[in-house]
Amino acid sequence: MKSIKKTARVTGFLYLLLIPLGVFGMLYIPATLLVPGDVALTISNIMANDLLFRLSIVSALLTQVVQIFVVLFLYKILKPVNKNIAVLMVVFILVAVPIAMFNEINQFAVLLLLSGTNIMTIFTTDTLQAIVSLFLDMHEHGIFIAQIFWGLWLFPMGYLVVKSNYIPKIIGILLIVACFGYLIDSFIFFFNPNFGITFSEFTFLGELLITMWLLFKGVDVEQWEKCALASA
């Protein structure tokens, strides 16, 4: 009983780590260095802040590593509700992780283009800017592909929380809402990249609540044990 309480707290802590890692690598640094519509200034920013750009890559990779541990701990917590759906939750994340990690190759390609003096002398300025812009655009598209699965895993997770008696149902409902926020954002981007509205900015509350709940409240151990015994 103490073990599952500890597992819940560790899960909450790891889930919490995803917030600064994700914000730093996927929001702050791109907003700082990448200038929409101005490739020349973007290249200048990246070359002047090489370490910061590399930190964005490291942050993105660490995010995926932490995500694996988060979903495995969540599997242990939610498996008693429905093992098959808990497995589905894990599968969605294990699909998203390699997509997101492999996507960082586009960022490394930008660094190689801008740090290799021999490469820079081969291309004209316009050609170099076009290639860098292509890799940055590919990276952005890759994020939205991975985001499909970042959304999908929240649906089984939310369902399991709703059906459990040891985590508040409202959190599960909000996780399902967050799922559709990510999915809508991804598919809108594929059809209209300049749409300008990000729905996940308004639907993320479920993820924040599950993080805080697991970290500070854990789970109702008595109800979890009843569920675990019933599913054994």
ROPA-700768 format. One record per residue (C-alpha): residue number from 1; residue in one letter; x, y, z. Coordinates in pm, 1 decimal, padded with zeros to 6 digits, m for minus. Layout:
<rs>
NUM:a:X:Y:Z;
...
</rs>
This chain:
<rs>
1:m:00000.0:00000.0:00000.0;
2:k:00284.5:00235.1:00083.1;
3:s:00450.3:00131.8:m00243.3;
4:i:00164.2:00255.4:m00466.0;
5:k:00148.9:00580.9:m00271.6;
6:k:00520.4:00631.5:m00336.1;
7:t:00476.9:00534.9:m00700.8;
8:a:00205.2:00798.7:m00739.8;
9:r:00426.1:01067.8:m00585.9;
10:v:00722.0:00974.9:m00808.3;
11:t:00493.7:00978.0:m01112.0;
12:g:00367.2:01323.6:m01021.0;
13:f:00722.8:01450.2:m00980.7;
14:l:00834.4:01307.5:m01315.9;
15:y:00523.3:01442.8:m01487.5;
16:l:00602.2:01781.2:m01335.4;
17:l:00952.0:01766.6:m01487.2;
18:l:00794.7:01752.7:m01832.5;
19:i:00660.6:02106.3:m01787.6;
20:p:00992.4:02299.2:m01754.7;
21:l:01165.1:02068.6:m02004.7;
22:g:00888.3:02113.2:m02261.3;
23:v:00844.1:02485.8:m02206.2;
24:f:01218.5:02551.5:m02223.9;
25:g:01291.5:02334.6:m02526.6;
26:m:00975.1:02373.3:m02732.1;
27:l:00847.9:02720.8:m02644.0;
28:y:01104.6:02952.3:m02485.3;
29:i:01408.2:02881.0:m02703.1;
30:p:01220.2:02874.2:m03036.7;
31:a:01045.3:03199.3:m02940.7;
32:t:01384.0:03349.5:m02854.0;
33:l:01583.8:03237.9:m03156.3;
34:l:01343.1:03173.9:m03443.0;
35:v:01202.7:03477.6:m03620.9;
36:p:00903.2:03392.5:m03843.8;
37:g:00950.2:03524.0:m04194.8;
38:d:01312.5:03625.8:m04141.0;
39:v:01548.0:03334.7:m04206.7;
40:a:01858.1:03555.2:m04210.2;
41:l:01790.5:03686.2:m03859.1;
42:t:01701.2:03335.8:m03740.0;
43:i:02034.0:03202.7:m03867.6;
44:s:02216.0:03492.7:m03705.7;
45:n:02041.2:03419.7:m03373.3;
46:i:02126.4:03049.7:m03387.5;
47:m:02491.7:03113.3:m03470.9;
48:a:02520.6:03370.0:m03191.5;
49:n:02348.9:03139.4:m02942.2;
50:d:02482.4:02798.6:m03040.8;
51:l:02473.9:02662.7:m02684.0;
52:l:02115.7:02774.8:m02629.5;
53:f:02006.9:02605.1:m02951.9;
54:r:02184.0:02285.5:m02844.4;
55:l:02011.5:02304.0:m02506.5;
56:s:01676.1:02305.6:m02685.2;
57:i:01771.3:01976.8:m02851.2;
58:v:01890.8:01822.3:m02523.9;
59:s:01575.1:01941.9:m02349.8;
60:a:01356.5:01783.3:m02617.7;
61:l:01543.2:01451.5:m02591.2;
62:l:01528.2:01450.2:m02210.8;
63:t:01156.4:01519.4:m02229.3;
64:q:01104.6:01198.4:m02424.2;
65:v:01318.0:00992.8:m02185.2;
66:v:01121.5:01122.1:m01886.5;
67:q:00797.4:01057.8:m02074.5;
68:i:00880.3:00687.0:m02094.7;
69:f:00918.1:00662.7:m01717.5;
70:v:00599.4:00864.3:m01662.9;
71:v:00386.1:00631.7:m01873.3;
72:l:00537.1:00317.9:m01718.0;
73:f:00463.6:00443.6:m01366.5;
74:l:00113.6:00546.5:m01474.8;
75:y:00064.3:00196.6:m01612.1;
76:k:00134.0:00054.1:m01269.0;
77:i:m00112.0:00297.6:m01111.1;
78:l:m00395.0:00253.6:m01362.6;
79:k:m00352.4:m00111.7:m01466.9;
80:p:m00600.8:m00239.8:m01204.9;
81:v:m00883.6:m00051.7:m01379.4;
82:n:m00833.2:m00214.1:m01720.2;
83:k:m00504.1:m00373.1:m01821.4;
84:n:m00570.2:m00367.6:m02197.0;
85:i:m00652.5:00003.2:m02204.7;
86:a:m00351.4:00075.3:m01983.2;
87:v:m00134.7:m00109.1:m02238.1;
88:l:m00287.6:00107.6:m02514.2;
89:m:m00188.4:00417.4:m02318.1;
90:v:00171.7:00293.4:m02301.6;
91:v:00176.4:00203.6:m02672.3;
92:f:00072.5:00554.6:m02777.9;
93:i:00361.1:00710.2:m02585.4;
94:l:00609.9:00451.2:m02706.5;
95:v:00510.0:00547.4:m03061.1;
96:a:00542.1:00920.2:m02990.2;
97:v:00886.3:00900.4:m02828.2;
98:p:01090.2:00777.2:m03129.2;
99:i:00906.9:01018.8:m03360.4;
100:a:00992.4:01312.8:m03135.5;
101:m:01352.7:01200.9:m03078.4;
102:f:01421.1:01130.1:m03444.6;
103:n:01269.8:01468.7:m03529.0;
104:e:01559.2:01638.9:m03347.6;
105:i:01785.2:01529.1:m03633.3;
106:n:01641.9:01827.5:m03819.9;
107:q:01780.1:02055.5:m03548.7;
108:f:02120.0:01885.6:m03562.6;
109:a:02117.1:01931.1:m03940.8;
110:v:02075.3:02305.3:m03890.7;
111:l:02374.0:02309.1:m03654.2;
112:l:02587.3:02111.7:m03898.8;
113:l:02499.7:02347.1:m04180.5;
114:l:02583.2:02655.4:m03978.0;
115:s:02889.2:02526.9:m03793.9;
116:g:03070.3:02363.6:m04084.8;
117:t:03276.0:02624.8:m04266.6;
118:n:03326.6:02393.6:m04565.5;
119:i:02953.6:02343.3:m04603.4;
120:m:02881.8:02713.9:m04578.6;
121:t:03126.1:02790.0:m04859.8;
122:i:02959.5:02541.0:m05095.2;
123:f:02619.7:02710.8:m05091.1;
124:t:02522.0:03063.2:m05177.6;
125:t:02362.9:03266.1:m04898.1;
126:d:02016.8:03224.4:m05048.6;
127:t:02060.6:02848.6:m05085.9;
128:l:02187.9:02810.3:m04730.5;
129:q:01894.9:03009.2:m04594.9;
130:a:01650.7:02797.3:m04795.1;
131:i:01798.8:02469.3:m04665.0;
132:v:01804.3:02589.5:m04303.2;
133:s:01445.1:02708.6:m04340.2;
134:l:01349.0:02365.6:m04478.9;
135:f:01499.4:02178.3:m04182.6;
136:l:01333.6:02413.9:m03932.1;
137:d:00998.2:02366.6:m04107.9;
138:m:01046.1:01988.8:m04108.1;
139:h:01116.4:02002.6:m03734.8;
140:e:00794.9:02194.5:m03675.1;
141:h:00594.5:01944.6:m03880.9;
142:g:00758.7:01658.2:m03691.6;
143:i:00644.5:01805.6:m03361.5;
144:f:00284.9:01811.5:m03482.0;
145:i:00311.8:01449.4:m03597.6;
146:a:00436.0:01344.6:m03253.2;
147:q:00163.5:01559.6:m03098.2;
148:i:m00100.4:01328.3:m03247.4;
149:f:00020.0:01058.0:m03010.4;
150:w:00074.0:01304.5:m02724.8;
151:g:m00297.6:01360.1:m02760.0;
152:l:m00403.7:00999.3:m02815.8;
153:w:m00238.7:00865.5:m02499.3;
154:l:m00449.2:01102.8:m02289.4;
155:f:m00774.1:00938.8:m02401.0;
156:p:m00710.6:00593.2:m02247.8;
157:m:m00544.1:00763.2:m01952.7;
158:g:m00847.7:00984.4:m01897.5;
159:y:m01082.7:00688.8:m01939.0;
160:l:m00892.7:00488.5:m01677.4;
161:v:m00898.9:00780.1:m01433.3;
162:v:m01274.5:00824.1:m01482.9;
163:k:m01335.7:00453.6:m01421.6;
164:s:m01106.6:00439.2:m01120.1;
165:n:m01230.9:00518.8:m00773.8;
166:y:m00897.9:00645.0:m00648.3;
167:i:m00838.0:00956.8:m00862.1;
168:p:m01109.5:01224.4:m00909.9;
169:k:m01324.2:01161.6:m01218.8;
170:i:m01314.4:01527.5:m01321.8;
171:i:m00940.9:01494.4:m01384.8;
172:g:m01009.2:01205.3:m01621.8;
173:i:m01269.7:01407.6:m01810.4;
174:l:m01028.7:01698.1:m01847.2;
175:l:m00756.8:01461.1:m01972.7;
176:i:m00992.6:01345.0:m02248.4;
177:v:m01062.8:01708.3:m02335.3;
178:a:m00686.2:01768.5:m02352.2;
179:c:m00656.5:01474.4:m02591.3;
180:f:m00886.3:01642.1:m02842.0;
181:g:m00708.7:01975.0:m02796.2;
182:y:m00380.9:01822.1:m02916.4;
183:l:m00547.0:01631.8:m03200.5;
184:i:m00735.4:01936.5:m03327.3;
185:d:m00418.0:02147.3:m03320.3;
186:s:m00222.7:01886.3:m03518.3;
187:f:m00477.5:01836.7:m03793.8;
188:i:m00550.7:02207.9:m03825.8;
189:f:m00176.5:02265.0:m03869.8;
190:f:m00157.5:02007.0:m04148.9;
191:f:m00440.9:02176.6:m04339.9;
192:n:m00374.8:02538.2:m04243.8;
193:p:m00036.2:02608.1:m04075.4;
194:n:m00121.6:02977.1:m04039.5;
195:f:m00451.8:02921.9:m03857.6;
196:g:m00317.5:03107.4:m03554.4;
197:i:m00526.3:02951.0:m03274.8;
198:t:m00380.0:02681.2:m03049.3;
199:f:m00658.6:02491.0:m02874.6;
200:s:m00423.9:02294.5:m02648.0;
201:e:m00337.9:02622.5:m02474.9;
202:f:m00691.2:02611.1:m02333.0;
203:t:m00734.8:02235.6:m02282.5;
204:f:m00418.5:02140.0:m02091.6;
205:l:m00574.3:02170.1:m01745.0;
206:g:m00623.4:01795.0:m01704.7;
207:e:m00250.9:01726.9:m01736.8;
208:l:m00167.6:01995.7:m01483.1;
209:l:m00425.9:01861.2:m01237.3;
210:i:m00317.1:01497.5:m01265.2;
211:t:00040.5:01608.5:m01204.2;
212:m:m00048.4:01806.3:m00893.0;
213:w:m00286.8:01540.1:m00763.0;
214:l:m00037.2:01256.1:m00792.2;
215:l:00244.9:01465.2:m00647.7;
216:f:00060.8:01602.8:m00344.3;
217:k:m00232.5:01364.6:m00288.1;
218:g:m00121.4:01039.9:m00448.8;
219:v:m00406.7:00792.7:m00484.4;
220:d:m00675.6:00660.7:m00252.2;
221:v:m00474.2:00356.7:m00147.4;
222:e:m00769.5:00164.1:m00005.3;
223:q:m00970.0:00201.4:m00326.8;
224:w:m00666.0:00118.9:m00538.6;
225:e:m00608.5:m00201.1:m00341.0;
226:k:m00974.2:m00302.3:m00381.4;
227:c:m00950.4:m00246.3:m00755.2;
228:a:m00622.8:m00438.2:m00775.6;
229:l:m00770.8:m00734.1:m00586.1;
230:a:m01082.1:m00732.1:m00805.2;
231:s:m00874.1:m00740.1:m01124.8;
232:a:m00633.3:m01006.9:m01001.5;
</rs>
